[in-house]
Amino acid sequence: MTADDLYSRTPRVYVETALAQSAVISLAEGQAHHLRQVLRLADAAHVRVFNAGDGEYAGQLRFEGKRGAAVLINTQLRLPQPGADIWLVATPLKKDAFDMMVEKASELGAARFVPVITDHTVVHRVNSERLIAQAVDAAEQCERLDVMQFSDLAPLATVLKSWPTDRRLFVALERSAAPPFLQVLHARPATPATPLAVLVGPEGGFSAAERAQLLSLPFAEPVSLGPTILRAETAGLAALAVLGGFLQGHGV
Amino acid sequence: MTADDLYSRTPRVYVETALAQSAVISLAEGQAHHLRQVLRLADAAHVRVFNAGDGEYAGQLRFEGKRGAAVLINTQLRLPQPGADIWLVATPLKKDAFDMMVEKASELGAARFVPVITDHTVVHRVNSERLIAQAVDAAEQCERLDVMQFSDLAPLATVLKSWPTDRRLFVALERSAAPPFLQVLHARPATPATPLAVLVGPEGGFSAAERAQLLSLPFAEPVSLGPTILRAETAGLAALAVLGGFLQGHGV
């Protein structure tokens, strides 16, 4: 049995505190509650703790009083490892669809979620605390080391105006002559060292004005995700899956 | 404005009856109810009707009595066009996750969903009527011409025993040395003419015995979907997105 097998069922806890062997890390009250009441862990249970800067460590849980908990840190299991630098730019959606998109984007390795308001956007607000909690949950579940970050909700035009021009922006366009996403990636290969982003529209797509603007941007590359008309959340996930698959499949 | 733009917002209705110009097609009571009460369409409203065998036609709605409706068929909008022959083999999941997987698999173009019981499967039944309704809804929404089909729920071992050996089976394996999915597809390209299938495991993955069996099958090809541990439904969708992207990106 490898260390990987041994620890693969051990609960993972994201902590922002610096991690090092023999350190004792206090957990937030919410985390302590989750480990004790939801996962029903006993005192001295094995856990894993992780963050992007320090990687992942084995640890042992110590409950403290009625509500507190700490982790005594043991050996390092994984070194820090930067993920690909991919942003998902997408519009808020109705609750279930948006929850799903945020969770799956985290699983599929997006580094940052940039929520934007477009001409056909229906939902005009996001709950930032809830989003962050979802991203932490997803990171704990899917074994990534970092946690997906969020930008503030802003109009698409504002985001595009201050766009970092070295970041390639793949724009998923339906009902268009845009070339298949993988064709675009092969023609000018993306690498994990490249800053990348995917933009998907809301239900009903981009407005004519938005399409015209997007097509005029030097850093934007229109792509097609296939012959069907995907729901907004499906488009976001399909784009991340294809981009992640490309980066992985080419060993870069 | 092209015909595509003109009709892109027109409701689509799946009908099994043969379609031909000037024919009058009676709709099922549930469809009539949906068009009248949910979409609030008026008599003589424009609709589109479609099926895999006949393609898609423009039509006009005729309400009949309190509960009936028919469509007077007008010009053909799309010729029949076979999709890729892709099966998704996956285990039933809790309601929300399974609903999501079925809907997104339809959108991403799976021709057939094969529900299987594996050693770590928790949910041991499916509601066939509900599944079919979901696949019809998704087809109407995402503009595919055919409707995803369902096999009966069966143990994985039974499905593998009667597997059509000319159908390539890509098995998503986590925590393994399986090569990236796109690498496997490039090494031996899949085409839409090839019968293909993707198998994803349940939460917790395949058992050791299942892994050993899967790795021994001549038609099974293990693949990796990336460095993170994906939830079952995410794995199914990521695999379909990558496979669809490959088929589309290579113009085959």
Interface residues (C-beta under 8 A of the other chain):
Chain A: D4 D5 S8 G83 D96 M100 E103 K104 E107 L108 G109 Q141 C142 E143 R144 R175 P180 F181 L182 Q183 H186 S224 L225 G226 P227 T228 I229 L230 R231 T234 L237 A238 A239 A241 V242 G244 G245 F246 Q248 G249 H250 G251
Chain B: D4 D5 S8 G83 D96 M100 K104 E107 L108 G109 Q141 C142 E143 R144 R175 P180 F181 L182 Q183 L185 H186 S224 L225 G226 P227 T228 I229 L230 R231 T234 L237 A238 A239 A241 V242 G244 G245 F246 Q248 G249 H250 G251
